[in-house]
Amino acid sequence: MKGYIEQHPVLEFKRGEVVTFTFEGREIQGYEGLPIAAALHAAGIKVYSYSIKHERPRGFFCAVGKCSSCLMEVDGRPNVMVCMEPLKAGMKVKRQKGPGKL
């Protein structure tokens, strides 16, 4: 699938099935079980949210769940760290503006 590393001289990639999810109404495919952020990045989506104070774009930064740059709304839940959240078929993912409201 386009956007993913297919071969590496040292690492072996074990991936789940290809699944479809939506990002702001657009259908995207990714590998089940990999982080949502990986599927978004592979699809060319680099802005995941906007900073609260200055509304600056935020994206894939630490990739280990230690920052808040990848907070998004997933299936109606705000403040989901998509760098850590495994992708599942049918998920609905949206950019988050501000702190996110329940």
Contact map, one row per residue, 1 for C-alpha under 8 A:
111101000000000000000000000000000000000000000000000000000000000000000000000000000000000000000000000000
111100000000000000000000000000000000000001100000000000000000000000000000000000000000000000000000000000
111110000000000000000000000000000000000011110000000000000000000000000000000000000000000000000000000000
111111000000000000000000000000000000000001000000000000000000000000000000000000000000000000000000000000
001111110000000000000000000000000000000000000000000000000000000000000000000000000000000000000000000000
100111110000100000000000000000000000000000000000000000000000000000000000000000000000000000000000000000
000011111001100000000000000000000000000000000000000000000000000000000000000000000000000000000000000000
000011111111000000000000000000000000000000000000000000000000000000000000000000000000000000000000000000
000000111110000000000000000000000000000000000000000000000000000000000000000000000000000000000000000000
000000011111000000000000000000000000000000000000000000000000000000000000000000000000000000000000000000
000000011111100000000000000000000000000000000000000000000000000000000000000000000000000000000000000000
000000110111110000000000000000000000000000000000000000000000000000000000000000000000000000000000000000
000001100011111000000000000000000000000000000000000000000000000000000000000000000000000000000000000000
000000000001111100000000000000000000000000000000000000000000000000000000000000000000000000000000000000
000000000000111110000000000000111100000000000000000000000000000000000000000000000000000000000000000000
000000000000011111000000000000111100000000000000000000000000000000000000000000000000000000000000000000
000000000000001111100000000000110000000000000000000000000000000000000000000000000000000000000000000000
000000000000000111110000000011110000000000000000000000000000000000000000000000000000000000000000000000
000000000000000011111000000011110000000000000000000000000000000000000000000000000000000111000000000000
000000000000000001111100001111000000000000000000000000000000000000000000000000000000000011100000000000
000000000000000000111110001111000000000000000000000000000000000000000000000000000000000111111000000000
000000000000000000011111111100000000000000000000000000000000000000000000000000000000000001111000000000
000000000000000000001111111100000000000000000000000000000000000000000000000000000000000000011100000000
000000000000000000000111110000000000000000000000000000000000000000000000000000000000000000011110000000
000000000000000000000111111000000000000000000000000000000000000000000000000000000000000000010000000000
000000000000000000000111111100000000000000000000000000000000000000000000000000000000000000000000000000
000000000000000000011110111110000000000000000000000000000000000000000000000000000000000000000000000000
000000000000000000011110011111000000001000100000000000000000000000000000000000000000000000000000000000
000000000000000001111000001111100000001000000000000000000000000000000000000000000000000000000000000000
000000000000000001111000000111110101011000000000000000000000000000000000000000000000001000000000000000
000000000000001111100000000011111100001000000000000000000000000000000000000000000000001000000000000000
000000000000001111100000000001111100000000000000000000000000000000000000000000000000011110000000000000
000000000000001100000000000000111110000000000000000000000000000000000000000000000000011100000000000000
000000000000001100000000000001111111011000000000000000000000000000000000000000000000111000000000000000
000000000000000000000000000000001111111000000000000000000000000000000000000000000111111000000000000000
000000000000000000000000000001000111111100000000000000000000000000000000000000000111111000000000000000
000000000000000000000000000000000011111110000000000000000001000000000100000000000111000000000000000000
000000000000000000000000000001000111111111000000000000000000000000000000000000000010000000000000000000
000000000000000000000000000111100111111111100000000000000000000000000000000000000000000000000000000000
000000000000000000000000000000000001111111111100000000000000000000000000000000000000000000000000000000
001000000000000000000000000000000000111111111100000000000001000000000000000000000000000000000000000000
011100000000000000000000000000000000011111111000000000000000000000000000000000000000000000000000000000
011000000000000000000000000100000000001111111000000000000000000000000000000000000000000000000000000000
001000000000000000000000000000000000000111111100000000000000000000000000000000000000000000000000000000
000000000000000000000000000000000000000111111111000000000000000000000000000000000000000000000000000000
000000000000000000000000000000000000000110011111000000000011000000000000000000000000000000000000000000
000000000000000000000000000000000000000000001111110000001111000000000000000000000000000000000010000000
000000000000000000000000000000000000000000001111110000001111000000001111000000000000000000000011000000
000000000000000000000000000000000000000000000011111000001110000000001111000000000000000000000011100000
000000000000000000000000000000000000000000000011111100111100000000000000000000000000000000000001110000
000000000000000000000000000000000000000000000000111111111100000000000000000000000000000000000000110000
000000000000000000000000000000000000000000000000011111110000000000000000000000000000000000000000111000
000000000000000000000000000000000000000000000000001111100000000000000000000000000000000000000000000000
000000000000000000000000000000000000000000000000001111110000000000000000000000000000000000000000000000
000000000000000000000000000000000000000000000000011111111000000000000000000000000000000000000000110000
000000000000000000000000000000000000000000000000011101111100000000000000000000000000000000000000000000
000000000000000000000000000000000000000000000011111000111110000000000000000000000000000000000000000000
000000000000000000000000000000000000000000000011111000011111000000001100000000000000000000000000000000
000000000000000000000000000000000000000000000111100000001111100000001100000000000000000000000000000000
000000000000000000000000000000000000100010000111000000000111111000001100000000000010000000000000000000
000000000000000000000000000000000000000000000000000000000011111000101100000000000000000000000000000000
000000000000000000000000000000000000000000000000000000000001111111100000000000000000000000000000000000
000000000000000000000000000000000000000000000000000000000001111111000000000000000011000000000000000000
000000000000000000000000000000000000000000000000000000000000011111100000000000000011000000000000000000
000000000000000000000000000000000000000000000000000000000000011111110000000000001011000000000000000000
000000000000000000000000000000000000000000000000000000000000011111110000000000000000000000000000000000
000000000000000000000000000000000000000000000000000000000000110111111100000000000000000000000000000000
000000000000000000000000000000000000000000000000000000000000000011111110000000001000000000000000000000
000000000000000000000000000000000000000000000001100000000111100000111110000000000000000000000000000000
000000000000000000000000000000000000100000000001100000000111100000111111000000011110000000000000000000
000000000000000000000000000000000000000000000001100000000000000000011111100001111100000000000001000000
000000000000000000000000000000000000000000000001100000000000000000000111110001111100000000001111000000
000000000000000000000000000000000000000000000000000000000000000000000011111111110000000000001111000100
000000000000000000000000000000000000000000000000000000000000000000000001111111010000000000111100000000
000000000000000000000000000000000000000000000000000000000000000000000000111110000000000000111000000000
000000000000000000000000000000000000000000000000000000000000000000000000111111000000000000010000000000
000000000000000000000000000000000000000000000000000000000000000000000000111111110000000000000000000001
000000000000000000000000000000000000000000000000000000000000000000000011110111110000000000000001000111
000000000000000000000000000000000000000000000000000000000000000000000011100011111000000000000001001100
000000000000000000000000000000000000000000000000000000000000000000000111110011111100100000000000000000
000000000000000000000000000000000000000000000000000000000000000010010111000000111111100000000000000000
000000000000000000000000000000000011100000000000000000000000000000000111000000011111110000000000000000
000000000000000000000000000000000011110000000000000000000001001110000100000000001111100000000000000000
000000000000000000000000000000000011100000000000000000000000001110000000000000001111110000000000000000
000000000000000000000000000000000111000000000000000000000000000000000000000000011111111000000000000000
000000000000000000000000000000011111000000000000000000000000000000000000000000000101111100000000000000
000000000000000000000000000001111111000000000000000000000000000000000000000000000000111110100000000000
000000000000000000101000000000011000000000000000000000000000000000000000000000000000011111100000000000
000000000000000000111000000000010000000000000000000000000000000000000000000000000000001111100000000000
000000000000000000111100000000000000000000000000000000000000000000000000000000000000000111110000000000
000000000000000000011100000000000000000000000000000000000000000000000000011000000000001111111000000000
000000000000000000001111100000000000000000000000000000000000000000000000011100000000000001111100000000
000000000000000000001111000000000000000000000000000000000000000000000001111000000000000000111110000000
000000000000000000000011000000000000000000000000000000000000000000000001110000000000000000011111000000
000000000000000000000001000000000000000000000011100000000000000000000001100000000000000000001111100000
000000000000000000000000000000000000000000000001110000000000000000000011100001100000000000000111111100
000000000000000000000000000000000000000000000000111100100000000000000000000000000000000000000011111100
000000000000000000000000000000000000000000000000011100100000000000000000000000000000000000000001111100
000000000000000000000000000000000000000000000000000100000000000000000000000000100000000000000001111110
000000000000000000000000000000000000000000000000000000000000000000000000100001100000000000000001111111
000000000000000000000000000000000000000000000000000000000000000000000000000001000000000000000000001111
000000000000000000000000000000000000000000000000000000000000000000000000000011000000000000000000000111
